[in-house]
Each structure stands twice: as structure tokens, then as C-alpha cells.
Amino acid sequence: MVRIAMVDRLLPGDPFAVFVVSVETGARVRLTSPPVGLWGDTYSAVSPDGRTLAFVRNDTTSAADLYVMPMTGGEPRRLTADAVTISRLAWTPDGHGIVIASYRGGSMRLWHVPVTSEGRPALTLVTGAEGGATSPTFSRVGKGIPLRFVYTHDYHDVNVWQATAASGWQPVAVANSTAYDDQPAISPDGARIAFASNRTGSNEIWIANLDGSNPRQLTSMGGAMTVGPRWAPDGRRLVFASQNASDGDIYVIAADGTSLRRLTMEPSNESRPSWSSDGRSIYFTSNRSGVDHIWRMPADGSGPAIDVTKSAAIEGYESADGRLLYFVRNYDVGGIMSVPVDGGPQTLVVPGVHHGFWASTRAGIVYLTVHETLGPAKPAIKLFDPASNTTRDLGLLPSNTGILQAGFAASPDASTIAWCQMDARLSDLVLIESWVPPGASR
């Protein structure tokens, strides 16, 4: 019987899982069962002997690890503990290893993972495969035929842009290196912007003037995936998340780069921090309960964290009056919810809005959506006013705006917005002749 491994899910909002499908009958059997609240299992591949499944399990869209399990079912075994983005994988033809495209070390590279019977194997960087490498694949093996190895080299130019109501929402690039610049945050006084960038080789937090001038690196986390800056209401500190080889944690740093402090110590994954309106508390996403919820802790780290949403949630911001937490439940089902900060019923506030495309301001919730017109679609800037429970259009971005990426910010008065977009995307195929796995003899 010929079977194919595929990724799917039973219901919208469920974690993705790996299914095995019979080519002859079409019968489908679920093979993996990721915990509820995770993004799920993706990028699967069956070993050359057909006995073992390798797959990527994603806690979030940017925190994943490699697992293997028998094709007959059973408990998955974790091979990596990096909690970083993994983009595709391939078994070596001898079935003794797997090559993955992983963001470990701060850039997308290819790594060889030995498939051992026990323990966690040591990974080896694939020599000759530069940064931006993904989608590895091998040629068929045969007597006297050298093993060939092909991968895709991707170049993605993602930049931060801003626009103001005074300019008629004309976009201006403010962080536009040839690297990956994203996740903007506008300071409370509207004069500065913080963002994440890998322009020095690893993801760090940067600060610049709102027009992009005078950029400077704020953090030096030593290769960890450092993302998600958010300004304190007084503009003197920033909170951010940094993922090392085992988990992600929340940190606070002064705006001048001093007084770095780690706030979370749990072995779970903490991400997407934000401040309370009075600056006394920090909200963050955590899977410490087994599922991503939004938690709140004192900004000085002096007390325990409290589960605010008590149900699935991945991104949240407090309302300007400090009474509600606005949040998005998951990655693919849009809709901004609200819940009282001290607990209570959850209410749908703005339907259809996805994570990474909205912000809570004094004026209300500002968000981006696609405005359908008779001509080319234009991203629309909208404002939901909770006082009147109404939504109005603020303006439109040009139709030639690049491919929007998750990462959005607005000034407290909603007069300025910042977002990130992909302005260029190029790919090449790279062939390595006579490739030999690490540790093997030629």
C-alpha cells in the first residue's frame, strides 16, 4: 500500500497535525496529536525505509523543533531544543540523518541532525550552504552515482515603514536595510521607533528617530532570537522577548541600553510582551499551562504572574483606561476579543482582525485590513472607537504597498502608524555536488 504523509487539521483553529493518506483508497489516519493551543505539526518527511516520520512541531509560528516517531504511531521523540523557526527538512538517503532549515544562531541555515536511538544529538552546520538557505532535497542514489544536494537560497527584504495622517498616509521607509527589519513600536511621545533587525547577523532590538535617522542597536543577546519591543508608557524603558536554545523569556531594558533585566524564569515559552496603561504591569503570552494564554506580572518582577485570559490567546494589549485586555485568540482565526483585566466574560470587539495588524491607543483600536475596490486592493487603516462602538476609516495606503508582514504599531493619538512589509523576494537554486554527510567518510 502506498501512503502519503500530509499536514492538515480537523477544524479551523485546531493545531495542524500530520495525517497519513492511502493513495489507493483515500483513507486518512491522523498520526500526530499536538497539544491544543500550539500552532501545530508541519513540514513532515518519511524516512527512506518508510518506518519513521520526521516532522516540525511549532509552539508558535517562530518557535519550533524537530521530532521523529514511528509510522505505526507512538510517542514522538524530540531531536532539537532550539525553539526557533524551522522551514522544511529532508532525510539523508541513508536514513541516518535529517537536514533542516533552521533559524538557530540568528539566520536561516541548513543543519544536519543525526537520528540517534537515544539522547539529543549534536547538530552540525552544513558547509557551503549560506544564510537564507531552505528547502533541502537530495538526488536519488545509485551505484557509481555521486550524491547531489540541492537547496533554495531565499532573499527576503523586509522593512519598516511609517505614515502620518498629516501626510495623507504617504508611506516613508524608516528601517530599510537589506536585512530583516520588522516588529515596530512607536514611542509614547511619537519621536522614536523601536524595531527588531538581524542587520548585524542576529536578531536584536534597535531604536531610531521616527524618520529612521540615527539608528542604534539597543540589545546584544548573543545570537538569541530577540523580538517584540514595546515602549513603557513613560518612554524610559522597553520590554521585549528573547528565545534561546530552550525557551523564550521576557526582558526589560532602559531606552539608553542599560539596566537589562530578565523577568521570567519559567521553562516554558514566553513571548509578545506589552505594558499596562499605568506602566506597573507587563502582559505576555505563555504556554506554561500547556496552551498559550496571556498572563500579567508586575513590571519589576516582584510578584507572580496571573493568567488573565484563562483560555487560548496569543497577543494582547490593555485598553487606554486600564479596564480591559484586548487580545487575539490564535494565528489564523481573526477577531479581537476583550476581557476585564481582573477576569470575566470575553467579548468579540472587532471581527476579522489578525494578529500583528492592530494596536490599542488612546483613540481606540487601530488596525490594518484590505480595502476591496474595483481597482487594485489597498490596505485600509481603520479605527474602532470603544466609547461609541463604531468603526471608521482613517485612510488608505497605496496599492503598490509591499507584501504586509505581521508587525504593526500606532502612536497614542493614532496620528502615526508603522508596519512592516516585504519589499523584495528573490530565490535561487543551489547545487552541491558529491555531498557527504558530516562524520561520514568520502
N, C-alpha and C positions, 0 to 999 in steps of 0.2 A: 504494500500500500504506500502510495506517495503522499506525503503530508507537507504542508507549508506552515511555517510559523508567521503569524501576523499580529499586529497591535490593534486593539480595538477596546471598546468599553460597552457595557450593557445599557447604561443610561447617561444622558447628559449630566455632567457634574461628577460622575464616578471617576475614580482613578483609572488611567489606562492600564491594560493588562495584556499579557501575551496569550494568544489563542493558537491552537493547532487545528488546521483545516484539512480534511481529506480531499484530495484532488478528484477522486473517483465519485464520492457521494456528496461532498459539500458539507458533511457533518463537522461541526465546530465544537472543540473542547477547550475550556479555559484551563491554562497551565499555571499561570502565576496569579497571586492574590495579594496585591499591595494593600497596606492599611488604608482605611478611609482617611481622607484629608491630604494624602500625598498627590503630587502630580501624576505619578504612576510609573509603569514599566514601559520602556521604549527601546528602539534600536536593538532588536534581537538577531541572533545568528545561531545556527545549528552547527555543531562540530562535524568535521569531515566523516566520522564514523556514525553519525546520526544519533549518538547516545546522549549528548549533553547540549543543553541550551545555555547560551550566554546572553545576558540582557542588561540594560541600564535601568536602574531604579532611581527615580527622581523624587527627592523630598519636595523640591521646588523646581522651577524652570532653570535655576542656576546652581543647584546643589544636587549632585548625582554621584552614584558609584556603580561599579561593575559587579555583577553577580553571576553565578552559574548554578545549574540544577539539572537533575536527570530529566530526560524527555518523558520518562514514565511518571514523573511527578515526584514530590518530596519537598524537603525544606531547602530553600535557596541558600547558597554559601557566598558570603561577601568577599570579594577579592581585593577591593581598594577601599580606602578610608580617607578620601580627599574632599568630598562634598563640594565638587566643582562641576561645571558644565562638561558633559561628555557628548560628543557629536559623532556617532556611528562607530562601528567596530567590525573586525574581520578575524576569523580563525586563521592561524598559520596552517598550511596544508598538512603538516604532520600531526596536527591536533594537540600539540603540546603547549601552545601559547595563543594569546589573543592580542591583536594590535588595536588600540583605542585612540581616538582623537580626543584629547583631554585638555582642559584649561588649567591643569595643575602647573604651578610656577608662574601664573600670570599671563600666559598666552596659549593659544590653541596649537598643540604639538602632538606628534604621534609617539605613543609609548607601548613597549612590549611588556605584556603581563604573562608570566609563566603560569600555567594551570597546574598547580600542585595539589596533592591529595589532602594536605592539611596546612594550617597556618596561613598567614597573609604574605603573599610573595613580594619580592622586591621588584619594582618596575625599572625598566631601562629605556632611556630616550633613544628613539630610532634615529641613528645618524643619517645625515643627508636630507632629512625632512625638516624644512624650516618652519618658522612660525606661520600660523594661518593654515596649517595642514589639516585636512579632514578627509572623510570618506575613503579609508584604505580598502584595497582589494588585491587579491593575488591571482596570478595566472594558474592555469591547470598544470599539474605536474605530470611528468613523463620521463621515461628513460632517456638520458642524454639531453634533456631539455632544461636549461637553467631556469631557476625560479625568478619570475618577474613580479615586481611590486609596483602598483600604481596608486596614487592618491591625488586628491584635489587640493590645490593651493588657492585659498579664498582671500580676497582683499575686500574688506568692508570699511568704508569711510563713514563713520557715524559722528555727527557733530551736534553741538548745542546751539540753538537759535533762540532769539527773543523778539518780541514785538510789543508795541505800546498802543494804547487807544489813541493817544495824541498823534501818532504817525499814521493812523488809519490801519493799524495792524500790519505794517510793512515789515517783513522778516529781516533780521540782521543776524549774521553768524557771529557768535561770541566765543565759542570754543571750537575751533575748526582746524585742529592738527590733522595729520594724515593717519592718526591712530583712532582709537575708540573713545570718544568723549560723550558721556551721557549722564543721566540722572541729575538734572539741575535742581538747585534750590536757591530762591531769591531771598536776600537778607531782609529783615523787618523794615529797615529804612529804605529799601529799594535801591541801594547804591552798589551792592556787591552780589556776586553769584558764586555758589559753590557747585562743584560737579565732580564726577568720577572720571578718571582717564588712565589709560595704560601707555601714555606717550613716552614714559621713561622705561618701559619694558614690563612693568607690573601695575596692577590696578591700585591707584592711590586717590586720595581726595585732594582737590585743587580749589583755590579761591582766585577770583579775578574781579576787576571792576565790572559793572553791569554791561559795559560795552565790549568786554573781553580783554581790555588792556591790563597790563601788569599781572599776568597770571603767575601764581607761585604754588609750589607743592606744599600741602599742609601736613600730610601724614607720610610716614615711612614704615610701613608694616612688614617689610621684609618678604614680599612675594605673596602674601595672603590676598585673597580676593576682597578688596576693600571698596565698599559701595554705599549708596543710600544716604548722602549727607543731608541733614536738616538743621536749620538755624534755631537756636533758642530765641524766645520772644524778645530778650534784651539784646540780641545780636552779638553777644560776647562769647558764646560757645556754640559748638556744633556736636550733634550726635550722629553716629554712623555705625555700620555693621562691617565686620571683617571675618572672613571664613578662612580658617587654617586647614591643616590636613585632616582634622577630625570633626570639627563643628564650627558654627558661626556664633559670634558674640557681639554684644553692644558696647560701644566705647563713647566717651565724651572727651572733647579736646577744646582748648581755648582757641579763639579765632586767630591768635598770633602763633599757633603751633605748639604752645606749651601746655603743661598740665594734662597730659594724656592719662585717661583713667578707664580701666575695664570695669564694666558694671555687672555683667552676667558671668556666672561661673558654672552653669549647668552643662552637662554633657550633651544636651540637645542642641538643636539648630535655632539660633535667634537671628532675626533679620528685620528689615523695613521699620526702623525706629522713627518716632515722631514725638513732638513735645506737647504737653498740655498747654492750654492758653495762658496759664499763670506761670509756666516755666518750672513748676515744682515736681512734675511727674514726667515720665517717659513711657510712651506706648511702644510695643514691639510685637512682632509675630514670633511665635514659638511653637515647636512641636513637642514640648516637654510632657504634654499629656497624651502623646501618641498621634495627635492630629493638630494641624496648625490652628491656633486660636490667637486672639490679640490679648496681650497682658499689659498691665500697668505697674510700674515700680517707682519709688522715689528717685528723683533725678540725681541725688547724691549717693544713691546705692545703700542708704541706711536701713531699708526695710525690705520685707519680702514682696515678691510680685503677686499681683491679683489677676485672676482670669476674668476679663471684662466681658467677652462675647460668649464664653461657655459653649461655643459651637464653632464650626469651621469659619475662618476668616483669615485673610492674607495681607490686608493693607488697610490702615486706618488713620484718621486724623480727627482731633477733637474739634467740636464746634467753637465758634468765637466766644460764646457765652459760657463755655465750660460745662454745659449741661449734658451734651450728647457726644457719643463717639460715632462718627460716620465710618463705614467700612465696606469693603468688597469681600464677598464670601470665597470665591475661587477664581481660577485663572481664565476660564472660558465662558462662564455664565455671567453676563453683565448685570449690573444693578447695584446702586449704592444704598446700603441699609443704614439704619440708625438704631442705637441702643443707649439708654441712660448710662452715664459713666459709672454709676453705683449699681447697675444691674436693672433688668426689667424687660418688658416686651420689645421685640425687634420689629422695625417698620421699614418697608420699602420706601425710599425717598425719591431717588431718581433712577428709573429703569434704563437698562441697556448700556450703562457706562461701564467700561472695563478698567481693570487695574492699570495703573501707570499713566492714566489720561485725565486725572482730575486733582483738584486741590481744594482745601477748605480755607476760606478767607473771611475777613470781617463782613464783606458784602454778601457772602453766601458760598455756594459750591460752584467753582468754575471748572468747566470740563471741555474737552475736545470731542467732536464727533464728525462724521462725514455728512456734509450737506448735499443732498441729492438735487441736482439741477438738470436742465435739458442739455447743458454742455458738460465739460469735464467736472468731475466731483471735486469740491473744495472742502477742506477741513473747516468746520464751523466752531466758533468759540461761543459757548453758552454759559449763562449764569442762572443757577437756581436760587431763588430768594426764599429761605425757610419762613420768614415772617409772613409773607403773603402767599406762600405755597405756589409760586408761579415761576415759570422759566422764560427767559427772554434771550434773544440773540444779541451778542456783543459785536460780532463781525465775522468775516471770513478770511482765511489765509489763501494765498494764491493757489491756483490749480496745479502749478508746477512744483509745489512743495514736495520734498523728497519723501521716501517711504517712512512714515511715522513709526517710531520705536517707543516702547513703554518708558516713561520718564517725563514728568510734567510738573511745572511749578507756576505759582501766581503770586504777585505781590499782595500784601494785606488788603490794599484797597481795590484789587482786581484790575488795576490800570495797566499792568505789565504781566505778560506770560512768558514762560520759557519752556521749550520742549526739545526733544532730540529726534533726529531723522537721519536715515541712511542716504547719503548724497552720491555714493558710488559703490558699485558692487561688481567685482571682476573675479573670474576664476580661470585657472589653468590646470591642465592635467600634467602630472609629473611622473615619469617612469624611472624606476631604479632597477637596473639590470643585475641579474645574478645575486639577488638579495639573500643574505644569510641571517637567520635569527640570532640575537645576542646569545653568546655561550655555545653556539654550535660551531663545529669545525667545517672549514671550507673543503 
